[in-house]
Amino acid sequence: MIGHNIERGTRQVRGADESPARVLIVDDNLGLAENIAEILEGEGHATDIASSAEEALPKVLTRTFGVVVTDFRLPGMNGIDLIRTVRQHGMNVVAIVISAVLDERTAEAAQLMGARFLEKPLDFVNLRRCLSLRKGSG
């Protein structure tokens, strides 16, 4: 898949308990990534999209993101390895790994990296809950 350099916008939502997060969405399914971005932007979050871990790394290492939502299965480096690399660079972001395949080893690996694990099809209520719990975690 061709890389995507999509810088998304934000609408500020007033009255929320905490400020909106800047979210990097990493998924080789561009339609799903854009759907997640649209929903999160509707709630006031700024979003950016990458279609691979290799595309995501320069973004997460040079920009400030509060949250990284990544698919587990990506072309090249997988989502767990992306989070591991981000952590090795000292980046304290909330990490959410999503996968269509429920695999206990994948879920455990995500948890060991301090990430939350969500199954596809993505339950946006659970995603919102992960974002609302981001304060004090990472």
Backbone as CSV, one residue per row, in Angstrom:
resi,resn,N_x,N_y,N_z,CA_x,CA_y,CA_z,C_x,C_y,C_z
1,MET,0.840,-1.185,0.000,0.000,0.000,0.000,0.880,1.241,0.000
2,ILE,0.501,2.222,-0.716,1.221,3.484,-0.789,1.107,4.196,0.554
3,GLY,2.205,4.802,0.995,2.189,5.528,2.265,1.273,6.732,2.196
4,HIS,0.736,7.098,3.324,-0.177,8.224,3.398,0.375,9.249,4.356
5,ASN,0.414,10.470,3.939,0.857,11.546,4.792,-0.344,12.458,5.005
6,ILE,-1.170,12.062,5.927,-2.421,12.774,6.149,-2.363,13.456,7.505
7,GLU,-2.338,14.744,7.506,-2.378,15.521,8.739,-3.818,15.946,8.929
8,ARG,-4.419,15.472,9.982,-5.833,15.714,10.201,-6.029,16.935,11.092
9,GLY,-7.229,17.446,11.099,-7.567,18.629,11.872,-8.174,18.293,13.208
10,THR,-8.715,19.304,13.847,-9.360,19.123,15.142,-10.424,20.194,15.337
11,ARG,-11.431,19.831,16.098,-12.401,20.793,16.595,-12.295,20.730,18.103
12,GLN,-12.173,21.858,18.735,-12.041,21.863,20.186,-13.417,21.678,20.829
13,VAL,-13.462,20.807,21.806,-14.692,20.551,22.544,-14.526,21.153,23.925
14,ARG,-15.389,22.033,24.280,-15.326,22.678,25.589,-16.184,21.903,26.577
15,GLY,-15.778,21.966,27.842,-16.551,21.314,28.881,-16.107,19.889,29.158
16,ALA,-15.126,19.389,28.430,-14.616,18.047,28.699,-13.765,18.101,29.959
17,ASP,-13.661,16.963,30.646,-12.887,16.905,31.873,-11.404,17.121,31.645
18,GLU,-10.911,16.759,30.481,-9.506,16.963,30.178,-9.377,17.383,28.724
19,SER,-8.217,17.920,28.400,-8.028,18.409,27.040,-8.019,17.255,26.035
20,PRO,-8.429,17.524,24.817,-8.406,16.481,23.787,-6.976,16.014,23.520
21,ALA,-6.858,14.759,23.165,-5.549,14.179,22.876,-5.208,14.353,21.412
22,ARG,-3.926,14.407,21.124,-3.436,14.312,19.748,-3.172,12.829,19.515
23,VAL,-3.856,12.253,18.529,-3.859,10.809,18.330,-3.240,10.444,16.987
24,LEU,-2.275,9.527,17.018,-1.715,8.957,15.798,-2.378,7.604,15.582
25,ILE,-2.987,7.424,14.421,-3.665,6.184,14.063,-2.814,5.474,13.021
26,VAL,-2.433,4.221,13.317,-1.561,3.459,12.429,-2.314,2.207,11.986
27,ASP,-2.694,2.194,10.718,-3.417,1.041,10.170,-3.241,1.046,8.663
28,ASP,-2.973,-0.133,8.098,-2.817,-0.213,6.641,-4.168,-0.223,5.932
29,ASN,-5.254,-0.299,6.687,-6.596,-0.172,6.135,-6.968,1.311,6.236
30,LEU,-6.721,2.052,5.169,-6.928,3.495,5.193,-8.367,3.872,5.521
31,GLY,-9.326,3.092,5.020,-10.732,3.382,5.311,-11.026,3.332,6.798
32,LEU,-10.523,2.314,7.466,-10.735,2.199,8.913,-10.018,3.328,9.645
33,ALA,-8.782,3.610,9.253,-8.029,4.685,9.898,-8.754,6.019,9.768
34,GLU,-9.283,6.296,8.581,-10.015,7.550,8.380,-11.310,7.571,9.183
35,ASN,-11.962,6.422,9.315,-13.186,6.339,10.108,-12.888,6.635,11.580
36,ILE,-11.831,6.030,12.101,-11.427,6.294,13.486,-11.103,7.771,13.649
37,ALA,-10.340,8.326,12.704,-9.958,9.740,12.772,-11.190,10.646,12.769
38,GLU,-12.131,10.351,11.898,-13.335,11.185,11.806,-14.114,11.186,13.125
39,ILE,-14.248,10.020,13.724,-14.969,9.927,15.001,-14.229,10.678,16.096
40,LEU,-12.918,10.486,16.171,-12.138,11.156,17.211,-12.101,12.668,17.006
41,GLU,-12.009,13.102,15.748,-12.029,14.540,15.468,-13.370,15.139,15.868
42,GLY,-14.444,14.384,15.680,-15.763,14.848,16.087,-15.878,15.058,17.588
43,GLU,-14.975,14.430,18.327,-14.940,14.579,19.782,-13.845,15.542,20.235
44,GLY,-13.224,16.215,19.259,-12.263,17.262,19.593,-10.797,16.867,19.541
45,HIS,-10.495,15.630,19.216,-9.105,15.195,19.169,-8.467,15.551,17.827
46,ALA,-7.207,15.929,17.862,-6.431,16.107,16.638,-5.910,14.730,16.249
47,THR,-5.916,14.414,14.963,-5.470,13.091,14.533,-4.484,13.193,13.375
48,ASP,-3.706,12.142,13.241,-2.816,11.972,12.105,-2.843,10.487,11.788
49,ILE,-2.572,10.134,10.541,-2.668,8.747,10.090,-1.354,8.319,9.458
50,ALA,-0.967,7.071,9.753,0.166,6.428,9.080,-0.296,5.034,8.674
51,SER,0.185,4.553,7.529,-0.251,3.246,7.036,0.707,2.117,7.400
52,SER,1.803,2.437,8.092,2.757,1.414,8.524,3.514,1.938,9.739
53,ALA,4.153,1.016,10.452,4.971,1.422,11.591,6.150,2.269,11.133
54,GLU,6.714,1.899,9.981,7.853,2.647,9.449,7.463,4.086,9.109
55,GLU,6.235,4.293,8.653,5.743,5.649,8.392,5.410,6.365,9.698
56,ALA,4.949,5.625,10.692,4.536,6.218,11.966,5.708,6.686,12.818
57,LEU,6.816,5.937,12.800,7.934,6.250,13.696,8.447,7.678,13.586
58,PRO,8.742,8.178,12.378,9.219,9.572,12.321,8.172,10.558,12.856
59,LYS,6.907,10.252,12.649,5.858,11.152,13.145,5.820,11.167,14.663
60,VAL,5.820,9.983,15.267,5.695,9.917,16.721,6.966,10.397,17.422
61,LEU,8.106,10.299,16.753,9.361,10.732,17.367,9.642,12.220,17.187
62,THR,8.936,12.878,16.256,9.195,14.298,16.011,8.009,15.198,16.341
63,ARG,6.871,14.619,16.645,5.687,15.405,17.000,5.172,14.927,18.349
64,THR,4.338,15.719,18.956,3.791,15.361,20.253,2.434,14.686,20.078
65,PHE,2.382,13.420,20.454,1.126,12.672,20.464,0.870,12.186,21.882
66,GLY,-0.374,12.248,22.311,-0.748,11.701,23.607,-1.127,10.244,23.506
67,VAL,-1.586,9.846,22.303,-2.098,8.490,22.111,-1.641,7.967,20.754
68,VAL,-1.260,6.676,20.721,-1.003,5.971,19.473,-1.959,4.788,19.430
69,VAL,-2.818,4.765,18.402,-3.708,3.635,18.156,-3.125,2.906,16.954
70,THR,-2.717,1.641,17.150,-2.072,0.916,16.064,-2.673,-0.465,15.871
71,ASP,-2.819,-0.844,14.627,-3.181,-2.212,14.302,-2.000,-3.089,14.686
72,PHE,-2.276,-4.334,15.066,-1.184,-5.257,15.358,-0.508,-5.697,14.067
73,ARG,-1.309,-6.130,13.092,-0.752,-6.640,11.833,-0.603,-5.496,10.837
74,LEU,0.639,-5.181,10.581,0.986,-4.113,9.645,2.025,-4.657,8.679
75,PRO,2.127,-4.064,7.492,3.233,-4.462,6.615,4.555,-4.044,7.269
76,GLY,5.537,-4.918,7.245,6.810,-4.606,7.903,6.693,-4.832,9.394
77,MET,7.133,-3.868,10.164,7.102,-3.947,11.614,5.659,-4.018,12.116
78,ASN,5.387,-4.878,13.113,4.021,-4.957,13.642,3.783,-3.890,14.711
79,GLY,2.547,-3.795,15.153,2.156,-2.754,16.100,2.836,-2.861,17.453
80,ILE,3.055,-4.089,17.934,3.748,-4.271,19.219,5.188,-3.769,19.108
81,ASP,5.856,-4.107,18.008,7.231,-3.635,17.804,7.279,-2.113,17.678
82,LEU,6.252,-1.533,17.075,6.171,-0.073,17.000,6.117,0.519,18.404
83,ILE,5.243,-0.003,19.236,5.115,0.510,20.605,6.416,0.294,21.373
84,ARG,7.033,-0.866,21.209,8.310,-1.153,21.873,9.362,-0.099,21.473
85,THR,9.439,0.197,20.183,10.405,1.177,19.694,10.103,2.573,20.241
86,VAL,8.834,2.930,20.262,8.428,4.227,20.817,8.847,4.318,22.286
87,ARG,8.605,3.266,23.037,8.976,3.238,24.457,10.505,3.322,24.618
88,GLN,11.259,2.629,23.754,12.724,2.663,23.838,13.269,4.060,23.600
89,HIS,12.516,4.883,22.868,12.920,6.267,22.637,12.414,7.198,23.738
90,GLY,11.847,6.627,24.795,11.417,7.421,25.940,10.119,8.169,25.745
91,MET,9.360,7.796,24.732,8.092,8.478,24.466,7.009,7.902,25.379
92,ASN,6.410,8.756,26.181,5.379,8.328,27.118,4.012,8.629,26.523
93,VAL,3.529,7.723,25.680,2.223,7.876,25.054,1.311,6.749,25.519
94,VAL,0.030,7.011,25.514,-0.931,5.944,25.731,-0.964,5.139,24.441
95,ALA,-0.799,3.836,24.556,-0.765,2.974,23.381,-1.968,2.044,23.396
96,ILE,-2.631,1.972,22.254,-3.773,1.087,22.085,-3.516,0.240,20.853
97,VAL,-3.455,-1.076,21.040,-3.225,-2.013,19.946,-4.565,-2.644,19.583
98,ILE,-4.894,-2.607,18.297,-6.137,-3.217,17.833,-5.805,-4.371,16.899
99,SER,-6.655,-5.405,16.927,-6.412,-6.562,16.075,-7.715,-7.285,15.803
100,ALA,-7.824,-7.817,14.590,-8.992,-8.609,14.210,-8.890,-10.029,14.740
101,VAL,-7.695,-10.424,15.134,-7.475,-11.792,15.603,-7.266,-11.765,17.110
102,LEU,-8.177,-12.414,17.832,-8.033,-12.499,19.281,-6.977,-13.545,19.591
103,ASP,-5.855,-13.087,20.043,-4.721,-13.947,20.329,-4.201,-13.556,21.705
104,GLU,-4.232,-14.499,22.637,-3.804,-14.181,23.995,-2.359,-13.701,24.046
105,ARG,-1.504,-14.268,23.192,-0.093,-13.841,23.187,0.035,-12.386,22.752
106,THR,-0.773,-12.001,21.754,-0.742,-10.607,21.291,-1.241,-9.674,22.382
107,ALA,-2.337,-10.058,23.028,-2.883,-9.238,24.111,-1.877,-9.121,25.258
108,GLU,-1.230,-10.218,25.610,-0.215,-10.188,26.666,0.967,-9.310,26.278
109,ALA,1.412,-9.440,25.034,2.537,-8.623,24.564,2.178,-7.143,24.633
110,ALA,0.951,-6.808,24.248,0.501,-5.414,24.327,0.520,-4.936,25.774
111,GLN,-0.002,-5.748,26.663,-0.038,-5.365,28.073,1.369,-5.207,28.655
112,LEU,2.289,-6.084,28.248,3.670,-5.975,28.731,4.323,-4.672,28.287
113,MET,3.882,-4.136,27.148,4.405,-2.860,26.659,3.634,-1.676,27.256
114,GLY,2.708,-1.973,28.158,1.911,-0.908,28.767,0.800,-0.419,27.865
115,ALA,0.430,-1.234,26.887,-0.610,-0.850,25.926,-1.922,-1.553,26.265
116,ARG,-2.987,-0.946,25.819,-4.294,-1.589,25.918,-4.532,-2.349,24.620
117,PHE,-5.335,-3.402,24.682,-5.615,-4.240,23.521,-7.111,-4.217,23.258
118,LEU,-7.496,-3.867,22.037,-8.900,-3.860,21.639,-9.070,-4.714,20.395
119,GLU,-10.167,-5.454,20.345,-10.462,-6.308,19.203,-11.173,-5.536,18.097
120,LYS,-10.943,-5.969,16.854,-11.737,-5.512,15.714,-12.859,-6.519,15.532
121,PRO,-14.032,-6.150,15.093,-14.360,-4.769,14.754,-14.299,-3.882,15.997
122,LEU,-13.780,-2.706,15.798,-13.495,-1.795,16.884,-14.771,-1.303,17.548
123,ASP,-14.811,-1.435,18.844,-15.909,-0.927,19.664,-15.514,0.494,20.092
124,PHE,-16.174,1.481,19.520,-15.780,2.867,19.779,-16.057,3.298,21.209
125,VAL,-16.974,2.621,21.889,-17.202,2.909,23.303,-15.946,2.546,24.101
126,ASN,-15.366,1.370,23.799,-14.130,0.971,24.481,-12.968,1.889,24.114
127,LEU,-12.897,2.307,22.852,-11.843,3.228,22.444,-11.974,4.547,23.201
128,ARG,-13.190,5.071,23.290,-13.410,6.315,24.034,-13.018,6.142,25.502
129,ARG,-13.327,4.978,26.074,-12.981,4.708,27.475,-11.460,4.722,27.640
130,CYS,-10.748,4.103,26.716,-9.274,4.116,26.775,-8.739,5.538,26.702
131,LEU,-9.329,6.363,25.872,-8.879,7.755,25.749,-9.195,8.541,27.015
132,SER,-10.357,8.280,27.622,-10.728,9.015,28.822,-9.878,8.606,30.018
133,LEU,-9.300,7.401,29.975,-8.457,6.920,31.067,-6.991,7.228,30.846
134,ARG,-6.672,8.015,29.826,-5.280,8.200,29.453,-4.479,8.980,30.491
135,LYS,-5.120,9.823,31.249,-4.397,10.620,32.225,-3.732,9.723,33.270
136,GLY,-2.467,9.913,33.476,-1.737,9.135,34.464,-1.317,7.761,33.973
137,SER,-1.503,7.489,32.672,-1.082,6.201,32.139,-0.180,6.422,30.951
138,GLY,0.349,5.368,30.430,1.196,5.557,29.284,2.055,4.428,29.163
